[in-house]
Amino acid sequence: MAGGSGERFWPMSRQRTPKHLLKLFGDRTLLEDTVRRFEGVVPKTNIFVLTNEAQLEATRTALPFLEAAQIVAEPSKRDTAPAAALATGLVRARNPDAVMALLPADALIKNRARLAEQMSAALARAATTDATADIRHQAELRVTRFWLS
């Protein structure tokens, strides 16, 4: 999920370039880091990114290795629950028996191998049961507002 209004990380972020489209920790955006975490976990063709119309082109530019059809702009901004419903509908239209994961595009996760291990296990378990898996981590620091100068 790669939407957002670009307000929390102001003045670096803006509506067209919110936090997940910024290169904060290296030469890749947070969004690209999020997508690349799943290399080897799921086929690249099974990765879809939900964004909004204002960020569609910047999102496609940040992810040139994905097909244009894998990056979908929501018809209007409605926050997380409707984005999850749209994602579910898109996945079910392709494969009613598919297993899916919803992930924020702006998380900083340092232990990529551990995440891949956990996601692989969760996806495998979800494929064999009607269960829903919820993977969480304890944040080291919770900050909802930033000020950069």
PyMOL commands that place a pseudoatom at each C-alpha (Angstrom):
pseudoatom trace, name=CA, resn=MET, resi=1, chain=A, elem=C, hetatm=0, pos=[0.000, 0.000, 0.000]
pseudoatom trace, name=CA, resn=ALA, resi=2, chain=A, elem=C, hetatm=0, pos=[1.682, 3.166, -1.213]
pseudoatom trace, name=CA, resn=GLY, resi=3, chain=A, elem=C, hetatm=0, pos=[-0.681, 6.051, -0.712]
pseudoatom trace, name=CA, resn=GLY, resi=4, chain=A, elem=C, hetatm=0, pos=[-0.515, 8.916, 1.687]
pseudoatom trace, name=CA, resn=SER, resi=5, chain=A, elem=C, hetatm=0, pos=[-0.851, 12.640, 1.628]
pseudoatom trace, name=CA, resn=GLY, resi=6, chain=A, elem=C, hetatm=0, pos=[2.781, 13.639, 2.165]
pseudoatom trace, name=CA, resn=GLU, resi=7, chain=A, elem=C, hetatm=0, pos=[2.060, 15.591, 5.347]
pseudoatom trace, name=CA, resn=ARG, resi=8, chain=A, elem=C, hetatm=0, pos=[3.860, 13.663, 8.106]
pseudoatom trace, name=CA, resn=PHE, resi=9, chain=A, elem=C, hetatm=0, pos=[7.354, 14.150, 6.757]
pseudoatom trace, name=CA, resn=TRP, resi=10, chain=A, elem=C, hetatm=0, pos=[6.941, 17.747, 5.667]
pseudoatom trace, name=CA, resn=PRO, resi=11, chain=A, elem=C, hetatm=0, pos=[8.827, 19.686, 4.353]
pseudoatom trace, name=CA, resn=MET, resi=12, chain=A, elem=C, hetatm=0, pos=[10.633, 16.835, 2.567]
pseudoatom trace, name=CA, resn=SER, resi=13, chain=A, elem=C, hetatm=0, pos=[7.442, 15.107, 1.524]
pseudoatom trace, name=CA, resn=ARG, resi=14, chain=A, elem=C, hetatm=0, pos=[4.588, 16.528, -0.494]
pseudoatom trace, name=CA, resn=GLN, resi=15, chain=A, elem=C, hetatm=0, pos=[1.367, 15.169, -1.964]
pseudoatom trace, name=CA, resn=ARG, resi=16, chain=A, elem=C, hetatm=0, pos=[3.148, 13.903, -5.094]
pseudoatom trace, name=CA, resn=THR, resi=17, chain=A, elem=C, hetatm=0, pos=[6.230, 12.699, -3.174]
pseudoatom trace, name=CA, resn=PRO, resi=18, chain=A, elem=C, hetatm=0, pos=[5.209, 11.340, 0.241]
pseudoatom trace, name=CA, resn=LYS, resi=19, chain=A, elem=C, hetatm=0, pos=[7.590, 9.561, 2.594]
pseudoatom trace, name=CA, resn=HIS, resi=20, chain=A, elem=C, hetatm=0, pos=[7.551, 6.225, 0.747]
pseudoatom trace, name=CA, resn=LEU, resi=21, chain=A, elem=C, hetatm=0, pos=[8.810, 7.921, -2.436]
pseudoatom trace, name=CA, resn=LEU, resi=22, chain=A, elem=C, hetatm=0, pos=[11.788, 9.510, -0.693]
pseudoatom trace, name=CA, resn=LYS, resi=23, chain=A, elem=C, hetatm=0, pos=[15.309, 8.072, -0.589]
pseudoatom trace, name=CA, resn=LEU, resi=24, chain=A, elem=C, hetatm=0, pos=[15.831, 8.418, 3.144]
pseudoatom trace, name=CA, resn=PHE, resi=25, chain=A, elem=C, hetatm=0, pos=[18.248, 5.569, 3.926]
pseudoatom trace, name=CA, resn=GLY, resi=26, chain=A, elem=C, hetatm=0, pos=[20.250, 5.070, 0.743]
pseudoatom trace, name=CA, resn=ASP, resi=27, chain=A, elem=C, hetatm=0, pos=[19.830, 5.138, -3.010]
pseudoatom trace, name=CA, resn=ARG, resi=28, chain=A, elem=C, hetatm=0, pos=[16.380, 3.524, -3.067]
pseudoatom trace, name=CA, resn=THR, resi=29, chain=A, elem=C, hetatm=0, pos=[12.972, 4.791, -2.015]
pseudoatom trace, name=CA, resn=LEU, resi=30, chain=A, elem=C, hetatm=0, pos=[11.215, 3.200, 0.945]
pseudoatom trace, name=CA, resn=LEU, resi=31, chain=A, elem=C, hetatm=0, pos=[8.722, 1.821, -1.579]
pseudoatom trace, name=CA, resn=GLU, resi=32, chain=A, elem=C, hetatm=0, pos=[11.418, 0.125, -3.649]
pseudoatom trace, name=CA, resn=ASP, resi=33, chain=A, elem=C, hetatm=0, pos=[12.947, -1.317, -0.484]
pseudoatom trace, name=CA, resn=THR, resi=34, chain=A, elem=C, hetatm=0, pos=[9.530, -2.703, 0.483]
pseudoatom trace, name=CA, resn=VAL, resi=35, chain=A, elem=C, hetatm=0, pos=[9.022, -4.396, -2.886]
pseudoatom trace, name=CA, resn=ARG, resi=36, chain=A, elem=C, hetatm=0, pos=[12.572, -5.763, -3.041]
pseudoatom trace, name=CA, resn=ARG, resi=37, chain=A, elem=C, hetatm=0, pos=[12.187, -7.388, 0.386]
pseudoatom trace, name=CA, resn=PHE, resi=38, chain=A, elem=C, hetatm=0, pos=[9.974, -9.961, -1.301]
pseudoatom trace, name=CA, resn=GLU, resi=39, chain=A, elem=C, hetatm=0, pos=[12.397, -11.027, -4.012]
pseudoatom trace, name=CA, resn=GLY, resi=40, chain=A, elem=C, hetatm=0, pos=[12.629, -14.778, -3.647]
pseudoatom trace, name=CA, resn=VAL, resi=41, chain=A, elem=C, hetatm=0, pos=[9.579, -14.897, -1.374]
pseudoatom trace, name=CA, resn=VAL, resi=42, chain=A, elem=C, hetatm=0, pos=[6.894, -14.424, -4.036]
pseudoatom trace, name=CA, resn=PRO, resi=43, chain=A, elem=C, hetatm=0, pos=[7.117, -14.227, -7.825]
pseudoatom trace, name=CA, resn=LYS, resi=44, chain=A, elem=C, hetatm=0, pos=[7.586, -10.652, -9.030]
pseudoatom trace, name=CA, resn=THR, resi=45, chain=A, elem=C, hetatm=0, pos=[4.455, -11.051, -11.169]
pseudoatom trace, name=CA, resn=ASN, resi=46, chain=A, elem=C, hetatm=0, pos=[2.441, -11.475, -7.951]
pseudoatom trace, name=CA, resn=ILE, resi=47, chain=A, elem=C, hetatm=0, pos=[3.459, -8.118, -6.498]
pseudoatom trace, name=CA, resn=PHE, resi=48, chain=A, elem=C, hetatm=0, pos=[0.945, -5.302, -6.819]
pseudoatom trace, name=CA, resn=VAL, resi=49, chain=A, elem=C, hetatm=0, pos=[1.206, -1.772, -5.518]
pseudoatom trace, name=CA, resn=LEU, resi=50, chain=A, elem=C, hetatm=0, pos=[-1.790, 0.375, -4.653]
pseudoatom trace, name=CA, resn=THR, resi=51, chain=A, elem=C, hetatm=0, pos=[-1.219, 4.100, -4.837]
pseudoatom trace, name=CA, resn=ASN, resi=52, chain=A, elem=C, hetatm=0, pos=[-3.283, 7.158, -5.691]
pseudoatom trace, name=CA, resn=GLU, resi=53, chain=A, elem=C, hetatm=0, pos=[-3.660, 9.075, -8.925]
pseudoatom trace, name=CA, resn=ALA, resi=54, chain=A, elem=C, hetatm=0, pos=[-1.392, 11.948, -7.812]
pseudoatom trace, name=CA, resn=GLN, resi=55, chain=A, elem=C, hetatm=0, pos=[1.478, 9.508, -7.111]
pseudoatom trace, name=CA, resn=LEU, resi=56, chain=A, elem=C, hetatm=0, pos=[0.950, 7.031, -9.943]
pseudoatom trace, name=CA, resn=GLU, resi=57, chain=A, elem=C, hetatm=0, pos=[3.716, 8.241, -12.270]
pseudoatom trace, name=CA, resn=ALA, resi=58, chain=A, elem=C, hetatm=0, pos=[6.262, 8.712, -9.465]
pseudoatom trace, name=CA, resn=THR, resi=59, chain=A, elem=C, hetatm=0, pos=[5.435, 5.233, -8.187]
pseudoatom trace, name=CA, resn=ARG, resi=60, chain=A, elem=C, hetatm=0, pos=[5.940, 3.715, -11.631]
pseudoatom trace, name=CA, resn=THR, resi=61, chain=A, elem=C, hetatm=0, pos=[9.243, 5.593, -11.935]
pseudoatom trace, name=CA, resn=ALA, resi=62, chain=A, elem=C, hetatm=0, pos=[10.383, 4.241, -8.560]
pseudoatom trace, name=CA, resn=LEU, resi=63, chain=A, elem=C, hetatm=0, pos=[9.522, 0.672, -9.622]
pseudoatom trace, name=CA, resn=PRO, resi=64, chain=A, elem=C, hetatm=0, pos=[10.629, 0.308, -13.261]
pseudoatom trace, name=CA, resn=PHE, resi=65, chain=A, elem=C, hetatm=0, pos=[11.024, -3.458, -12.817]
pseudoatom trace, name=CA, resn=LEU, resi=66, chain=A, elem=C, hetatm=0, pos=[7.244, -3.892, -12.320]
pseudoatom trace, name=CA, resn=GLU, resi=67, chain=A, elem=C, hetatm=0, pos=[4.763, -3.841, -15.183]
pseudoatom trace, name=CA, resn=ALA, resi=68, chain=A, elem=C, hetatm=0, pos=[2.494, -0.803, -15.366]
pseudoatom trace, name=CA, resn=ALA, resi=69, chain=A, elem=C, hetatm=0, pos=[-0.542, -3.027, -14.674]
pseudoatom trace, name=CA, resn=GLN, resi=70, chain=A, elem=C, hetatm=0, pos=[1.009, -4.069, -11.332]
pseudoatom trace, name=CA, resn=ILE, resi=71, chain=A, elem=C, hetatm=0, pos=[0.777, -0.495, -10.057]
pseudoatom trace, name=CA, resn=VAL, resi=72, chain=A, elem=C, hetatm=0, pos=[-2.833, 0.502, -9.522]
pseudoatom trace, name=CA, resn=ALA, resi=73, chain=A, elem=C, hetatm=0, pos=[-4.169, 3.939, -8.639]
pseudoatom trace, name=CA, resn=GLU, resi=74, chain=A, elem=C, hetatm=0, pos=[-7.139, 3.939, -6.300]
pseudoatom trace, name=CA, resn=PRO, resi=75, chain=A, elem=C, hetatm=0, pos=[-10.119, 5.772, -7.781]
pseudoatom trace, name=CA, resn=SER, resi=76, chain=A, elem=C, hetatm=0, pos=[-10.212, 8.061, -4.724]
pseudoatom trace, name=CA, resn=LYS, resi=77, chain=A, elem=C, hetatm=0, pos=[-8.450, 8.395, -1.367]
pseudoatom trace, name=CA, resn=ARG, resi=78, chain=A, elem=C, hetatm=0, pos=[-10.265, 6.339, 1.244]
pseudoatom trace, name=CA, resn=ASP, resi=79, chain=A, elem=C, hetatm=0, pos=[-7.482, 5.198, 3.600]
pseudoatom trace, name=CA, resn=THR, resi=80, chain=A, elem=C, hetatm=0, pos=[-6.428, 1.680, 4.602]
pseudoatom trace, name=CA, resn=ALA, resi=81, chain=A, elem=C, hetatm=0, pos=[-9.607, -0.412, 4.879]
pseudoatom trace, name=CA, resn=PRO, resi=82, chain=A, elem=C, hetatm=0, pos=[-10.961, 0.461, 1.411]
pseudoatom trace, name=CA, resn=ALA, resi=83, chain=A, elem=C, hetatm=0, pos=[-7.455, 0.015, -0.046]
pseudoatom trace, name=CA, resn=ALA, resi=84, chain=A, elem=C, hetatm=0, pos=[-7.367, -3.463, 1.520]
pseudoatom trace, name=CA, resn=ALA, resi=85, chain=A, elem=C, hetatm=0, pos=[-10.787, -4.222, 0.040]
pseudoatom trace, name=CA, resn=LEU, resi=86, chain=A, elem=C, hetatm=0, pos=[-9.665, -3.065, -3.408]
pseudoatom trace, name=CA, resn=ALA, resi=87, chain=A, elem=C, hetatm=0, pos=[-6.492, -5.156, -3.160]
pseudoatom trace, name=CA, resn=THR, resi=88, chain=A, elem=C, hetatm=0, pos=[-8.506, -8.192, -2.108]
pseudoatom trace, name=CA, resn=GLY, resi=89, chain=A, elem=C, hetatm=0, pos=[-10.870, -7.724, -5.038]
pseudoatom trace, name=CA, resn=LEU, resi=90, chain=A, elem=C, hetatm=0, pos=[-8.009, -7.400, -7.520]
pseudoatom trace, name=CA, resn=VAL, resi=91, chain=A, elem=C, hetatm=0, pos=[-6.286, -10.521, -6.206]
pseudoatom trace, name=CA, resn=ARG, resi=92, chain=A, elem=C, hetatm=0, pos=[-9.499, -12.570, -6.095]
pseudoatom trace, name=CA, resn=ALA, resi=93, chain=A, elem=C, hetatm=0, pos=[-10.305, -11.550, -9.675]
pseudoatom trace, name=CA, resn=ARG, resi=94, chain=A, elem=C, hetatm=0, pos=[-6.981, -13.088, -10.756]
pseudoatom trace, name=CA, resn=ASN, resi=95, chain=A, elem=C, hetatm=0, pos=[-7.183, -16.147, -8.515]
pseudoatom trace, name=CA, resn=PRO, resi=96, chain=A, elem=C, hetatm=0, pos=[-10.015, -16.782, -6.033]
pseudoatom trace, name=CA, resn=ASP, resi=97, chain=A, elem=C, hetatm=0, pos=[-7.790, -19.172, -4.054]
pseudoatom trace, name=CA, resn=ALA, resi=98, chain=A, elem=C, hetatm=0, pos=[-4.779, -16.873, -3.823]
pseudoatom trace, name=CA, resn=VAL, resi=99, chain=A, elem=C, hetatm=0, pos=[-3.059, -15.938, -0.585]
pseudoatom trace, name=CA, resn=MET, resi=100, chain=A, elem=C, hetatm=0, pos=[-2.212, -12.279, -0.161]
pseudoatom trace, name=CA, resn=ALA, resi=101, chain=A, elem=C, hetatm=0, pos=[-0.302, -9.956, 2.128]
pseudoatom trace, name=CA, resn=LEU, resi=102, chain=A, elem=C, hetatm=0, pos=[-0.964, -6.284, 2.727]
pseudoatom trace, name=CA, resn=LEU, resi=103, chain=A, elem=C, hetatm=0, pos=[2.104, -4.234, 3.556]
pseudoatom trace, name=CA, resn=PRO, resi=104, chain=A, elem=C, hetatm=0, pos=[2.787, -0.550, 4.124]
pseudoatom trace, name=CA, resn=ALA, resi=105, chain=A, elem=C, hetatm=0, pos=[5.287, 0.959, 1.697]
pseudoatom trace, name=CA, resn=ASP, resi=106, chain=A, elem=C, hetatm=0, pos=[7.047, 3.177, 4.223]
pseudoatom trace, name=CA, resn=ALA, resi=107, chain=A, elem=C, hetatm=0, pos=[8.395, 0.771, 6.843]
pseudoatom trace, name=CA, resn=LEU, resi=108, chain=A, elem=C, hetatm=0, pos=[12.075, 0.526, 7.631]
pseudoatom trace, name=CA, resn=ILE, resi=109, chain=A, elem=C, hetatm=0, pos=[12.872, -3.154, 8.176]
pseudoatom trace, name=CA, resn=LYS, resi=110, chain=A, elem=C, hetatm=0, pos=[16.554, -3.896, 8.591]
pseudoatom trace, name=CA, resn=ASN, resi=111, chain=A, elem=C, hetatm=0, pos=[16.471, -7.684, 8.928]
pseudoatom trace, name=CA, resn=ARG, resi=112, chain=A, elem=C, hetatm=0, pos=[15.322, -8.597, 5.447]
pseudoatom trace, name=CA, resn=ALA, resi=113, chain=A, elem=C, hetatm=0, pos=[16.200, -12.288, 5.824]
pseudoatom trace, name=CA, resn=ARG, resi=114, chain=A, elem=C, hetatm=0, pos=[14.092, -12.645, 8.984]
pseudoatom trace, name=CA, resn=LEU, resi=115, chain=A, elem=C, hetatm=0, pos=[11.135, -10.918, 7.345]
pseudoatom trace, name=CA, resn=ALA, resi=116, chain=A, elem=C, hetatm=0, pos=[11.415, -13.203, 4.306]
pseudoatom trace, name=CA, resn=GLU, resi=117, chain=A, elem=C, hetatm=0, pos=[11.489, -16.235, 6.619]
pseudoatom trace, name=CA, resn=GLN, resi=118, chain=A, elem=C, hetatm=0, pos=[8.431, -15.053, 8.554]
pseudoatom trace, name=CA, resn=MET, resi=119, chain=A, elem=C, hetatm=0, pos=[6.482, -14.087, 5.441]
pseudoatom trace, name=CA, resn=SER, resi=120, chain=A, elem=C, hetatm=0, pos=[7.249, -17.397, 3.730]
pseudoatom trace, name=CA, resn=ALA, resi=121, chain=A, elem=C, hetatm=0, pos=[6.006, -19.287, 6.778]
pseudoatom trace, name=CA, resn=ALA, resi=122, chain=A, elem=C, hetatm=0, pos=[2.879, -17.138, 7.106]
pseudoatom trace, name=CA, resn=LEU, resi=123, chain=A, elem=C, hetatm=0, pos=[2.017, -17.426, 3.408]
pseudoatom trace, name=CA, resn=ALA, resi=124, chain=A, elem=C, hetatm=0, pos=[2.539, -21.190, 3.474]
pseudoatom trace, name=CA, resn=ARG, resi=125, chain=A, elem=C, hetatm=0, pos=[0.301, -21.528, 6.542]
pseudoatom trace, name=CA, resn=ALA, resi=126, chain=A, elem=C, hetatm=0, pos=[-2.381, -19.306, 5.050]
pseudoatom trace, name=CA, resn=ALA, resi=127, chain=A, elem=C, hetatm=0, pos=[-2.379, -21.441, 1.896]
pseudoatom trace, name=CA, resn=THR, resi=128, chain=A, elem=C, hetatm=0, pos=[-3.368, -24.522, 3.899]
pseudoatom trace, name=CA, resn=THR, resi=129, chain=A, elem=C, hetatm=0, pos=[-6.012, -23.050, 6.193]
pseudoatom trace, name=CA, resn=ASP, resi=130, chain=A, elem=C, hetatm=0, pos=[-8.707, -20.397, 6.378]
pseudoatom trace, name=CA, resn=ALA, resi=131, chain=A, elem=C, hetatm=0, pos=[-6.638, -18.579, 8.995]
pseudoatom trace, name=CA, resn=THR, resi=132, chain=A, elem=C, hetatm=0, pos=[-5.560, -14.979, 8.777]
pseudoatom trace, name=CA, resn=ALA, resi=133, chain=A, elem=C, hetatm=0, pos=[-1.989, -14.245, 9.797]
pseudoatom trace, name=CA, resn=ASP, resi=134, chain=A, elem=C, hetatm=0, pos=[-0.987, -10.967, 11.394]
pseudoatom trace, name=CA, resn=ILE, resi=135, chain=A, elem=C, hetatm=0, pos=[2.747, -10.331, 11.641]
pseudoatom trace, name=CA, resn=ARG, resi=136, chain=A, elem=C, hetatm=0, pos=[3.791, -7.429, 13.815]
pseudoatom trace, name=CA, resn=HIS, resi=137, chain=A, elem=C, hetatm=0, pos=[6.999, -6.109, 15.213]
pseudoatom trace, name=CA, resn=GLN, resi=138, chain=A, elem=C, hetatm=0, pos=[7.743, -3.983, 18.210]
pseudoatom trace, name=CA, resn=ALA, resi=139, chain=A, elem=C, hetatm=0, pos=[8.769, -0.538, 17.073]
pseudoatom trace, name=CA, resn=GLU, resi=140, chain=A, elem=C, hetatm=0, pos=[11.936, 0.836, 18.616]
pseudoatom trace, name=CA, resn=LEU, resi=141, chain=A, elem=C, hetatm=0, pos=[10.535, 4.351, 18.526]
pseudoatom trace, name=CA, resn=ARG, resi=142, chain=A, elem=C, hetatm=0, pos=[7.032, 5.501, 17.725]
pseudoatom trace, name=CA, resn=VAL, resi=143, chain=A, elem=C, hetatm=0, pos=[6.857, 8.910, 16.110]
pseudoatom trace, name=CA, resn=THR, resi=144, chain=A, elem=C, hetatm=0, pos=[3.811, 10.152, 14.241]
pseudoatom trace, name=CA, resn=ARG, resi=145, chain=A, elem=C, hetatm=0, pos=[4.980, 13.695, 13.522]
pseudoatom trace, name=CA, resn=PHE, resi=146, chain=A, elem=C, hetatm=0, pos=[8.321, 14.800, 12.116]
pseudoatom trace, name=CA, resn=TRP, resi=147, chain=A, elem=C, hetatm=0, pos=[9.984, 18.143, 11.669]
pseudoatom trace, name=CA, resn=LEU, resi=148, chain=A, elem=C, hetatm=0, pos=[12.957, 18.455, 9.354]
pseudoatom trace, name=CA, resn=SER, resi=149, chain=A, elem=C, hetatm=0, pos=[14.869, 21.618, 8.741]
for i in range(1, 149): cmd.bond("trace and resi %d" % i, "trace and resi %d" % (i + 1))
show_as sticks, trace
zoom trace
